[in-house]
Amino acid sequence: MNIEYAQTIPLREILDKAGIQDAGQNDKGTLPYVSPFSGSATLEVNETANTWQDTHTQTGGGTYEFVQALLQQRGEHAAQVNILKWLKFNIGYPPISRFLDLPPDTTSDHLYKRICKVKLQEAGLIRYAMSRGIAFPVAKERFKQIYVLNKATGNEFVALGFKNEDGGFILYNAHVEACLSPAAITFMRGKKAKPDTVHIFKDVFNYQDAICARSGKPFNGDCIILNTWGCMDNAAAYIRGYGYAVLRTWFDNSSTGQQAVQAFQWLCTTEENLTHQAVKQPSS
């Protein structure tokens, strides 16, 4: 979290979290609160400007300055790192997935049950992987062959299974693209230790297209494969506070792809010294 973003957090959220009581209404167009600095209704909040002032202590400012004053009043350290840590822990961030116009359930993780997994050997799945630009030697490394039960129909089917960080799988075949619970991102560590760049991909096929464009060379930076758009906030948790300098999105030019670009671009504005770069990929 950075100071610029901290100042956009509504003061009312801060006051509610800190347990500071409102004091009714006044005729000044501001919201009066019982001040933690005086014990009486001397704290006034301007919602429009997202600023505050305390008429007893003659102090005021924005969100950052309020948390600073609150920590000082409580006898706690009020350095920048402590202020931002308090805000991150107590308030956090709104979900970046709010940028996407998605249906309520985008993972289908409740529909399927894994029966077993084996090494990739099914000819139809191998052909499907090759049709998506993944050669058999690479497909054997990337995927498991998953036998799955569709709990809604009782039918069984076989699919490529790409494992995520929480032990679930994203399932692919010529007819199905679905999530086998739990839904999560797949994280791939880059060649460079503590890299300054993180690359974000929609799925394993977008990732492989980018690798092929690099003549098979892996990335120096870390790579996060979302697997489903619904996992964007899961990805954000890996990014925030890590210290990356560049976040590079590799999304197609579809409406959802560009909404996702905006979401990660916004995420970068909330972090200190994190720059966004967008690399457009052709639609799948």
Backbone as numpy.savetxt, mean C-alpha at the origin, in Angstrom:
# Nx Ny Nz CAx CAy CAz Cx Cy Cz
6.59 8.88 6.94 5.74 10.07 6.94 6.63 11.31 6.94
6.19 12.36 6.21 6.93 13.61 6.20 6.06 14.74 6.78
6.69 15.90 7.01 5.97 17.01 7.63 4.85 17.51 6.73
5.12 17.56 5.41 4.10 18.07 4.48 2.82 17.26 4.58
2.96 15.94 4.63 1.75 15.11 4.75 1.14 15.26 6.14
1.98 15.32 7.16 1.47 15.44 8.53 0.54 16.65 8.67
0.88 17.74 7.99 0.07 18.96 8.12 -1.30 18.83 7.45
-1.48 17.80 6.63 -2.79 17.60 5.97 -3.73 16.73 6.80
-3.24 16.09 7.85 -4.09 15.25 8.68 -5.07 16.14 9.44
-6.37 15.88 9.37 -7.34 16.74 10.05 -7.08 16.81 11.56
-7.06 18.02 12.08 -6.82 18.20 13.51 -7.87 17.51 14.37
-9.09 17.42 13.88 -10.14 16.76 14.66 -9.78 15.31 14.93
-9.12 14.65 13.96 -8.69 13.26 14.18 -7.65 13.19 15.29
-6.74 14.17 15.30 -5.70 14.21 16.32 -6.32 14.41 17.70
-7.24 15.34 17.80 -7.86 15.65 19.08 -8.69 14.48 19.59
-9.41 13.83 18.69 -10.20 12.66 19.10 -9.28 11.56 19.60
-8.18 11.32 18.89 -7.25 10.26 19.28 -6.59 10.58 20.61
-6.32 11.86 20.86 -5.67 12.27 22.11 -6.65 12.37 23.27
-7.94 12.12 23.00 -8.94 12.16 24.06 -9.28 13.55 24.52
-9.13 14.54 23.65 -9.42 15.94 24.00 -10.87 16.24 23.67
-11.63 16.74 24.63 -13.07 16.92 24.49 -13.41 18.24 23.81
-14.46 18.18 22.98 -14.95 19.43 22.40 -15.75 20.18 23.46
-15.90 21.47 23.22 -16.56 22.33 24.22 -17.77 23.02 23.62
-18.51 22.28 22.80 -19.73 22.84 22.22 -19.47 23.69 21.00
-20.07 24.86 20.93 -19.94 25.74 19.79 -19.63 27.15 20.25
-19.12 27.96 19.30 -18.96 29.38 19.59 -19.43 30.17 18.38
-19.36 31.47 18.47 -19.83 32.33 17.37 -18.68 32.87 16.53
-17.51 32.22 16.61 -16.33 32.67 15.87 -16.11 31.88 14.58
-16.91 30.84 14.36 -16.69 30.00 13.19 -15.59 28.98 13.40
-15.17 28.81 14.66 -14.15 27.82 14.99 -14.75 26.79 15.94
-14.02 25.68 16.16 -14.49 24.63 17.05 -13.73 24.73 18.37
-14.42 25.01 19.47 -13.74 25.12 20.77 -13.51 23.74 21.40
-12.37 23.56 22.03 -12.03 22.33 22.74 -11.47 22.68 24.12
-11.57 21.72 25.03 -10.93 21.87 26.34 -9.44 21.69 26.13
-8.69 22.72 26.33 -7.26 22.70 26.03 -6.48 21.82 27.00
-5.61 20.96 26.47 -4.73 20.19 27.36 -3.66 21.07 28.00
-3.54 22.32 27.51 -2.51 23.22 28.02 -3.03 24.13 29.14
-4.36 24.31 29.20 -4.92 25.19 30.23 -5.99 24.52 31.09
-6.58 23.42 30.57 -7.65 22.75 31.30 -9.00 23.39 31.12
-9.10 24.43 30.30 -10.38 25.09 30.03 -10.56 25.24 28.52
-11.70 25.77 28.11 -12.04 25.83 26.69 -11.33 26.98 25.98
-10.01 26.91 25.94 -9.23 27.97 25.30 -8.63 27.53 23.96
-8.90 26.29 23.58 -8.35 25.77 22.33 -9.39 25.89 21.23
-9.03 26.54 20.12 -9.95 26.74 18.99 -9.34 26.16 17.72
-10.17 25.45 16.97 -9.72 24.80 15.74 -10.47 25.37 14.55
-9.72 25.78 13.54 -10.29 26.23 12.27 -10.23 25.05 11.31
-11.40 24.42 11.08 -11.43 23.22 10.24 -11.02 23.51 8.81
-11.42 24.66 8.29 -11.12 24.99 6.90 -9.62 25.10 6.67
-8.94 25.80 7.55 -7.49 25.99 7.41 -6.70 24.85 8.05
-7.38 24.01 8.83 -6.75 22.93 9.59 -5.65 23.49 10.49
-6.02 24.54 11.24 -5.08 25.17 12.18 -5.75 25.30 13.54
-4.93 25.59 14.55 -5.43 25.74 15.91 -4.74 26.92 16.59
-5.39 27.41 17.62 -4.75 28.40 18.48 -5.28 28.21 19.90
-4.43 28.51 20.85 -4.81 28.45 22.26 -4.70 29.86 22.81
-5.85 30.42 23.20 -5.87 31.80 23.65 -5.22 31.97 25.02
-5.05 30.89 25.76 -4.41 30.97 27.07 -2.89 31.02 26.94
-2.34 30.15 26.09 -0.88 30.09 25.96 -0.36 30.94 24.80
-1.31 31.48 23.98 -0.94 32.29 22.82 -0.04 31.49 21.87
-0.41 30.25 21.67 0.31 29.39 20.73 -0.67 28.86 19.69
-0.13 28.34 18.60 -0.98 27.79 17.55 -0.16 27.23 16.41
-0.86 26.84 15.35 -0.18 26.28 14.18 -1.03 25.22 13.52
-0.35 24.22 12.92 -1.05 23.14 12.25 -0.94 21.85 13.03
-1.19 20.75 12.34 -1.16 19.43 12.97 0.20 19.16 13.62
1.27 19.40 12.88 2.62 19.12 13.37 2.89 19.89 14.66
2.55 21.18 14.66 2.83 22.02 15.83 1.98 21.60 17.03
0.75 21.10 16.76 -0.09 20.67 17.87 0.49 19.44 18.56
0.90 18.45 17.76 1.47 17.24 18.35 2.77 17.59 19.08
3.54 18.51 18.51 4.76 18.95 19.17 4.45 19.54 20.55
3.47 20.44 20.60 3.09 21.07 21.87 2.51 20.04 22.84
1.75 19.08 22.32 1.14 18.06 23.16 2.21 17.18 23.81
3.20 16.76 23.03 4.28 15.95 23.57 5.09 16.72 24.61
5.34 18.00 24.32 6.07 18.82 25.29 5.28 18.96 26.58
3.98 19.16 26.48 3.14 19.33 27.65 3.13 18.05 28.51
3.28 16.91 27.85 3.29 15.62 28.55 4.68 15.24 29.04
5.66 16.09 28.76 7.02 15.82 29.21 7.74 14.79 28.37
7.29 14.61 27.12 7.90 13.64 26.21 8.79 14.36 25.20
9.70 13.61 24.58 10.55 14.19 23.55 9.69 14.66 22.38
9.97 15.87 21.89 9.16 16.45 20.82 10.00 16.78 19.59
11.03 15.97 19.34 11.81 16.13 18.11 10.97 15.69 16.92
11.40 16.06 15.72 10.64 15.73 14.52 10.35 14.24 14.41
11.35 13.42 14.68 11.16 11.98 14.55 10.09 11.48 15.51
10.00 12.06 16.70 9.00 11.64 17.69 7.61 12.10 17.30
7.53 13.30 16.73 6.23 13.83 16.29 5.67 12.98 15.16
6.49 12.69 14.16 6.03 11.90 13.03 5.73 10.46 13.44
6.51 9.94 14.39 6.26 8.59 14.90 4.91 8.53 15.61
4.60 9.56 16.39 3.31 9.62 17.09 2.16 9.63 16.10
2.29 10.44 15.06 1.24 10.53 14.05 1.09 9.22 13.28
2.22 8.61 12.94 2.17 7.36 12.18 1.52 6.26 13.01
1.86 6.19 14.30 1.33 5.13 15.16 -0.13 5.37 15.52
-0.49 6.61 15.83 -1.83 6.90 16.33 -2.85 7.20 15.24
-2.41 7.74 14.12 -3.32 8.12 13.04 -3.12 7.25 11.80
-1.86 7.07 11.41 -1.57 6.26 10.23 -1.94 6.97 8.94
-2.26 6.17 7.93 -2.54 6.70 6.60 -3.89 6.17 6.10
-4.57 6.93 5.27 -5.75 6.36 4.61 -5.28 5.32 3.60
-6.12 4.35 3.25 -5.70 3.32 2.29 -5.46 3.92 0.92
-4.37 3.50 0.26 -4.12 4.01 -1.09 -5.07 3.34 -2.10
-5.68 2.22 -1.71 -6.63 1.55 -2.61 -7.89 2.38 -2.81
-8.07 3.45 -2.02 -9.23 4.31 -2.23 -9.17 5.00 -3.58
-8.00 5.05 -4.21 -7.86 5.66 -5.53 -8.50 4.80 -6.62
-8.73 3.51 -6.32 -9.20 2.59 -7.34 -10.70 2.38 -7.25
-11.33 2.35 -8.40 -12.76 2.06 -8.48 -12.91 0.56 -8.68
-12.85 -0.20 -7.56 -12.89 -1.65 -7.63 -14.19 -2.17 -7.03
-14.67 -3.33 -7.49 -15.82 -3.95 -6.84 -15.44 -4.37 -5.42
-16.43 -4.60 -4.56 -16.13 -4.91 -3.16 -15.20 -6.10 -2.96
-15.36 -7.16 -3.76 -14.52 -8.35 -3.61 -13.70 -8.52 -4.87
-12.40 -8.29 -4.77 -11.55 -8.39 -5.95 -10.62 -9.59 -5.89
-10.68 -10.36 -4.82 -9.73 -11.45 -4.66 -10.33 -12.84 -4.87
-11.63 -13.01 -4.63 -12.30 -14.31 -4.75 -11.64 -15.35 -3.87
-10.98 -14.91 -2.80 -10.21 -15.87 -2.01 -11.08 -16.81 -1.19
-12.38 -16.56 -1.13 -13.26 -17.43 -0.37 -13.83 -18.56 -1.22
-13.56 -18.55 -2.52 -14.22 -19.50 -3.43 -13.45 -20.80 -3.62
-12.16 -20.80 -3.29 -11.32 -21.92 -3.69 -10.62 -22.58 -2.51
-10.40 -23.87 -2.66 -9.67 -24.65 -1.67 -8.59 -25.46 -2.37
-7.36 -25.36 -1.87 -6.27 -26.11 -2.48 -6.36 -27.59 -2.08
-6.23 -28.45 -3.09 -6.23 -29.89 -2.84 -4.79 -30.38 -2.70
-3.93 -30.00 -3.66 -2.52 -30.35 -3.56 -1.72 -29.47 -4.51
-0.40 -29.46 -4.33 0.49 -28.74 -5.23 1.66 -29.66 -5.58
2.09 -29.58 -6.83 3.21 -30.39 -7.32 4.06 -29.53 -8.24
5.18 -30.09 -8.70 6.01 -29.39 -9.67 5.25 -29.25 -10.99
5.53 -28.17 -11.69 4.85 -27.90 -12.95 5.20 -28.97 -13.98
4.16 -29.66 -14.50 4.37 -30.68 -15.51 3.21 -30.81 -16.48
2.07 -30.22 -16.16 0.88 -30.31 -17.01 1.13 -29.56 -18.32
0.97 -30.28 -19.44 1.27 -29.70 -20.76 0.43 -28.47 -21.06
-0.84 -28.51 -20.70 -1.71 -27.37 -20.97 -1.28 -26.13 -20.22
-0.83 -26.30 -18.98 -0.36 -25.16 -18.19 0.96 -24.63 -18.73
1.81 -25.53 -19.19 3.09 -25.10 -19.77 2.83 -24.27 -21.03
1.89 -24.73 -21.86 1.55 -23.97 -23.08 0.97 -22.61 -22.70
0.14 -22.59 -21.66 -0.44 -21.32 -21.24 0.64 -20.37 -20.77
1.59 -20.84 -19.97 2.68 -19.98 -19.50 3.47 -19.44 -20.68
3.75 -20.30 -21.65 4.51 -19.85 -22.83 3.73 -18.83 -23.63
2.39 -18.99 -23.69 1.57 -18.01 -24.42 1.58 -16.65 -23.73
1.91 -16.63 -22.43 2.00 -15.38 -21.68 3.44 -14.87 -21.60
4.34 -15.48 -22.38 5.70 -14.98 -22.48 6.68 -15.56 -21.49
6.31 -16.67 -20.83 7.20 -17.28 -19.83 7.62 -18.66 -20.32
8.90 -18.81 -20.62 9.42 -20.08 -21.12 9.37 -21.14 -20.03
9.38 -22.40 -20.43 9.21 -23.50 -19.50 10.25 -23.50 -18.36
11.55 -23.28 -18.63 12.52 -23.28 -17.52 12.20 -22.22 -16.46
11.75 -21.06 -16.93 11.39 -19.99 -15.99 10.08 -20.34 -15.28
9.13 -20.88 -16.04 7.83 -21.24 -15.45 8.00 -22.26 -14.32
8.94 -23.20 -14.49 9.19 -24.20 -13.44 9.67 -23.53 -12.16
10.41 -22.45 -12.28 10.90 -21.73 -11.11 9.81 -20.85 -10.48
8.98 -20.25 -11.33 8.01 -19.27 -10.86 6.75 -19.90 -10.27
6.32 -21.05 -10.84 5.00 -21.57 -10.52 5.04 -22.98 -9.93
4.00 -23.26 -9.15 3.65 -24.62 -8.79 2.40 -25.02 -9.57
2.20 -26.30 -9.69 0.99 -26.82 -10.31 0.00 -27.11 -9.18
-1.11 -26.37 -9.15 -2.05 -26.43 -8.04 -3.35 -27.08 -8.48
-3.77 -28.09 -7.75 -5.09 -28.69 -7.95 -6.04 -28.04 -6.95
-7.16 -27.53 -7.48 -8.02 -26.65 -6.70 -9.47 -27.12 -6.77
-10.18 -26.93 -5.67 -11.62 -27.19 -5.62 -12.35 -25.86 -5.62
-13.29 -25.70 -6.56 -14.18 -24.55 -6.55 -15.32 -24.87 -5.60
-15.34 -24.23 -4.44 -16.31 -24.55 -3.40 -17.74 -24.18 -3.80
-17.88 -23.26 -4.75 -19.22 -22.86 -5.17 -19.86 -23.90 -6.08
-19.04 -24.54 -6.92 -19.59 -25.49 -7.90 -19.27 -26.94 -7.58
-18.27 -27.17 -6.74 -17.84 -28.53 -6.46 -16.90 -29.10 -7.51
-16.55 -28.31 -8.50 -15.67 -28.77 -9.58 -14.20 -28.58 -9.20
-13.37 -29.48 -9.69 -11.93 -29.38 -9.49 -11.28 -28.91 -10.78
-10.16 -28.19 -10.66 -9.40 -27.77 -11.83 -7.95 -27.63 -11.45
-7.09 -27.49 -12.44 -5.66 -27.33 -12.21 -5.22 -25.98 -12.75
-4.27 -25.34 -12.05 -3.84 -24.00 -12.45 -2.38 -23.79 -12.08
-1.77 -22.83 -12.74 -0.47 -22.34 -12.30 -0.67 -21.62 -10.96
0.20 -21.86 -10.02 0.11 -21.19 -8.73 1.35 -20.37 -8.45
1.18 -19.07 -8.30 2.29 -18.16 -8.00 2.18 -17.75 -6.54
3.18 -18.12 -5.73 3.09 -17.98 -4.29 3.28 -16.54 -3.83
2.51 -16.14 -2.81 2.68 -14.81 -2.23 3.37 -14.90 -0.87
3.56 -13.75 -0.21 4.34 -13.70 1.03 3.62 -14.29 2.23
2.31 -14.49 2.13 1.56 -15.02 3.27 1.16 -16.48 3.08
1.73 -17.14 2.07 1.44 -18.55 1.87 0.27 -18.85 0.97
-0.36 -17.83 0.42 -1.43 -18.03 -0.54 -0.86 -18.11 -1.95
-1.76 -18.27 -2.92 -1.35 -18.35 -4.33 -2.30 -17.54 -5.19
-1.75 -16.95 -6.25 -2.57 -16.41 -7.31 -2.64 -17.49 -8.37
-3.83 -17.81 -8.84 -4.06 -18.94 -9.74 -4.26 -18.45 -11.17
-3.63 -19.15 -12.11 -3.76 -18.80 -13.52 -3.94 -20.06 -14.36
-4.90 -20.02 -15.27 -4.95 -20.94 -16.41 -5.70 -20.22 -17.52
-6.01 -20.90 -18.58 -6.64 -20.24 -19.73 -8.03 -19.69 -19.41
-8.63 -20.14 -18.31 -10.01 -19.75 -17.99 -10.15 -19.04 -16.64
-9.13 -19.12 -15.79 -9.26 -18.62 -14.43 -8.07 -17.72 -14.06
-8.37 -16.62 -13.41 -7.37 -15.83 -12.70 -7.99 -15.48 -11.37
-7.49 -16.05 -10.30 -8.13 -15.90 -9.00 -7.10 -16.01 -7.90
-7.52 -15.69 -6.68 -6.63 -15.74 -5.53 -7.02 -16.89 -4.62
-6.04 -17.67 -4.22 -6.22 -18.72 -3.24 -5.73 -18.17 -1.90
-6.63 -17.97 -0.97 -6.37 -17.28 0.29 -5.14 -17.84 1.02
-4.40 -16.93 1.71 -4.64 -15.50 1.89 -4.08 -14.67 0.74
-4.72 -13.53 0.47 -4.25 -12.63 -0.57 -3.10 -11.79 -0.04
-2.05 -11.63 -0.84 -0.89 -10.82 -0.42 0.00 -10.57 -1.63
0.96 -9.68 -1.45 1.94 -9.39 -2.50 3.02 -10.48 -2.53
3.81 -10.48 -3.59 5.01 -11.29 -3.66 6.20 -10.34 -3.71
7.15 -10.51 -2.79 8.30 -9.62 -2.69 9.53 -10.33 -3.23
10.26 -9.66 -4.12 11.49 -10.21 -4.68 12.65 -9.27 -4.37
13.59 -9.76 -3.58 14.74 -8.95 -3.21 15.64 -8.72 -4.41
16.13 -7.49 -4.59 16.99 -7.14 -5.71 18.41 -7.64 -5.53
19.21 -7.49 -6.58 20.61 -7.92 -6.54 21.43 -7.09 -5.56
21.03 -5.83 -5.40 21.78 -4.89 -4.56 21.25 -4.91 -3.14
22.15 -4.99 -2.17 21.74 -4.93 -0.76 21.28 -3.51 -0.42
20.19 -3.41 0.32 19.61 -2.11 0.69 19.54 -1.18 -0.52
18.77 -1.56 -1.56 18.70 -0.76 -2.79 17.94 0.54 -2.57
18.15 1.50 -3.47 17.43 2.76 -3.36 16.15 2.79 -4.19
15.90 1.71 -4.96 14.75 1.68 -5.86 13.89 0.46 -5.58
12.56 0.66 -5.63 11.62 -0.45 -5.54 10.71 -0.38 -6.77
10.51 -1.52 -7.42 9.69 -1.62 -8.63 8.37 -2.31 -8.28
7.26 -1.76 -8.77 5.94 -2.29 -8.48 5.30 -2.81 -9.77
4.87 -4.07 -9.75 4.23 -4.70 -10.91 2.83 -5.19 -10.53
1.94 -5.20 -11.52 0.59 -5.70 -11.27 0.63 -7.20 -11.04
1.28 -7.96 -11.91 1.30 -9.41 -11.77 2.61 -9.98 -12.28
2.75 -11.28 -12.17 4.00 -11.94 -12.53 4.30 -11.83 -14.02
3.26 -11.70 -14.83 3.47 -11.60 -16.28 4.03 -10.22 -16.65
3.54 -9.17 -16.00 4.13 -7.84 -16.20 5.59 -7.83 -15.77
5.86 -8.48 -14.66 7.22 -8.58 -14.15 8.11 -9.30 -15.16
7.63 -10.42 -15.70 8.44 -11.19 -16.64 8.66 -10.43 -17.93
7.67 -9.67 -18.38 7.84 -8.83 -19.58 8.98 -7.84 -19.38
9.04 -7.26 -18.17 10.10 -6.30 -17.89 11.47 -6.99 -17.84
11.53 -8.19 -17.29 12.78 -8.95 -17.25 13.23 -9.29 -18.67
12.30 -9.70 -19.51 12.64 -10.03 -20.91 13.18 -8.81 -21.64
12.58 -7.64 -21.36 13.04 -6.41 -22.00 14.46 -6.06 -21.56
14.89 -6.62 -20.43 16.25 -6.41 -19.92 17.16 -7.58 -20.30
16.74 -8.35 -21.30 17.51 -9.52 -21.77 17.74 -10.53 -20.65
16.72 -10.65 -19.78 16.78 -11.64 -18.72 17.52 -11.21 -17.47
18.03 -9.99 -17.46 18.79 -9.53 -16.29 17.84 -9.14 -15.15
18.09 -9.63 -13.94 17.24 -9.23 -12.80 17.49 -7.78 -12.42
16.58 -7.22 -11.66 16.69 -5.83 -11.22 17.66 -5.72 -10.04
18.39 -4.61 -10.01 19.21 -4.31 -8.83 18.33 -3.95 -7.64
17.22 -3.27 -7.93 16.30 -2.86 -6.87 15.33 -3.97 -6.49
14.62 -3.77 -5.39 13.60 -4.72 -4.95 12.38 -4.65 -5.87
11.65 -5.75 -5.95 10.44 -5.81 -6.78 9.28 -6.30 -5.94
8.15 -5.64 -6.10 6.91 -6.05 -5.44 5.89 -6.36 -6.52
5.36 -7.57 -6.50 4.31 -7.97 -7.43 3.00 -7.98 -6.64
2.06 -7.14 -7.06 0.81 -6.98 -6.32 -0.04 -8.24 -6.33
-0.05 -8.93 -7.44 -0.90 -10.11 -7.67 -2.35 -9.74 -7.90
-2.92 -8.89 -7.07 -4.25 -8.31 -7.31 -4.19 -6.84 -6.92
-5.03 -6.02 -7.56 -5.05 -4.59 -7.23 -5.40 -4.39 -5.76
-6.18 -5.31 -5.20 -6.58 -5.18 -3.81 -5.44 -5.28 -2.82
-4.24 -5.64 -3.29 -3.08 -5.78 -2.40 -2.19 -4.54 -2.39
-2.68 -3.43 -2.92 -1.84 -2.22 -2.96 -1.45 -1.74 -1.57
-2.37 -1.83 -0.61 -2.03 -1.38 0.74 -1.06 -2.34 1.42
-1.12 -3.61 1.06 -0.13 -4.58 1.53 1.26 -4.16 1.03
1.33 -3.73 -0.23 2.60 -3.26 -0.79 3.08 -2.00 -0.08
2.15 -1.09 0.21 2.52 0.17 0.88 3.19 -0.09 2.22
2.76 -1.14 2.92 3.35 -1.45 4.23 4.82 -1.85 4.09
5.20 -2.45 2.95 6.59 -2.82 2.72 7.44 -1.59 2.36
6.81 -0.56 1.83 7.53 0.60 1.30 7.74 1.69 2.36
6.72 1.95 3.15 6.77 3.07 4.09 7.91 2.91 5.10
8.70 3.95 5.22 9.75 3.98 6.23 10.98 3.16 5.92
11.03 2.50 4.75 12.18 1.65 4.46 13.40 2.47 4.04
13.15 3.61 3.39 14.26 4.45 2.95 14.53 4.40 1.46
13.59 3.87 0.68 13.76 3.91 -0.77 13.81 5.35 -1.24
14.56 5.61 -2.32 14.62 6.94 -2.92 13.72 7.04 -4.16
13.52 5.91 -4.83 12.73 5.89 -6.07 11.73 4.74 -6.01
10.48 5.04 -6.33 9.44 4.02 -6.50 9.02 4.05 -7.96
9.17 2.93 -8.63 8.89 2.86 -10.07 7.71 1.93 -10.31
6.62 2.45 -10.87 5.45 1.63 -11.18 5.52 1.18 -12.63
5.13 -0.08 -12.87 5.15 -0.69 -14.20 3.74 -1.16 -14.54
2.84 -0.23 -14.73 1.44 -0.57 -14.98 1.04 -0.22 -16.40
0.01 -0.89 -16.90 -0.45 -0.62 -18.26 -1.29 0.66 -18.29
-1.77 1.00 -19.48 -2.47 2.27 -19.67 -3.98 2.12 -19.49
-4.41 1.01 -18.89 -5.84 0.84 -18.62 -6.28 1.85 -17.56
-7.59 2.00 -17.42 -8.11 2.94 -16.43 -7.65 2.56 -15.02
-7.74 1.28 -14.69 -7.31 0.84 -13.35 -5.81 0.99 -13.18
-5.05 0.68 -14.23 -3.61 0.83 -14.17 -3.19 2.26 -13.88
-3.87 3.20 -14.50 -3.52 4.61 -14.28 -4.01 5.13 -12.94
-5.12 4.58 -12.45 -5.55 4.92 -11.09 -4.51 4.43 -10.08
-3.96 3.24 -10.35 -2.93 2.69 -9.46 -1.67 3.54 -9.49
-1.33 4.07 -10.66 -0.19 4.99 -10.76 -0.41 6.19 -9.86
-1.62 6.76 -9.90 -1.93 7.92 -9.06 -1.83 7.57 -7.57
-2.26 6.35 -7.23 -2.23 5.93 -5.83 -0.79 5.87 -5.31
0.10 5.27 -6.08 1.49 5.17 -5.63 2.21 6.51 -5.72
1.78 7.33 -6.66 2.33 8.69 -6.74 1.98 9.46 -5.47
0.74 9.30 -5.00 0.33 9.95 -3.75 1.13 9.39 -2.58
1.32 8.08 -2.54 2.10 7.47 -1.46 3.47 8.14 -1.35
4.09 8.40 -2.50 5.42 9.01 -2.50 5.41 10.39 -1.87
4.30 11.12 -2.00 4.23 12.47 -1.43 4.15 12.43 0.09
3.82 11.28 0.66 3.71 11.17 2.11 5.01 10.71 2.77
6.00 10.31 1.96 7.26 9.80 2.49 8.38 10.81 2.25
9.37 10.78 3.10 10.50 11.70 2.99 11.42 11.24 1.86
11.66 12.14 0.88 12.64 11.92 -0.19 12.37 10.67 -1.03
11.09 10.39 -1.30 10.72 9.27 -2.17 10.12 9.82 -3.45
10.75 9.50 -4.58 10.34 10.01 -5.89 9.63 8.91 -6.67
8.60 9.29 -7.41 7.85 8.33 -8.22 8.24 8.44 -9.69
8.39 7.30 -10.32 8.60 7.23 -11.78 7.65 6.20 -12.34
6.94 6.55 -13.42 5.98 5.63 -14.04 6.53 5.10 -15.34
6.54 3.78 -15.48 6.94 3.12 -16.73 5.69 2.43 -17.26
5.22 2.84 -18.43 4.01 2.25 -18.99 4.32 0.94 -19.69
3.48 -0.05 -19.45 3.57 -1.32 -20.12 2.35 -1.54 -20.97
2.44 -2.33 -22.04 1.26 -2.61 -22.85 0.23 -3.40 -22.05
-1.03 -3.23 -22.36 -2.09 -3.96 -21.67 -1.94 -5.44 -21.92
-2.27 -6.23 -20.89 -2.17 -7.68 -20.99 -3.22 -8.23 -21.95
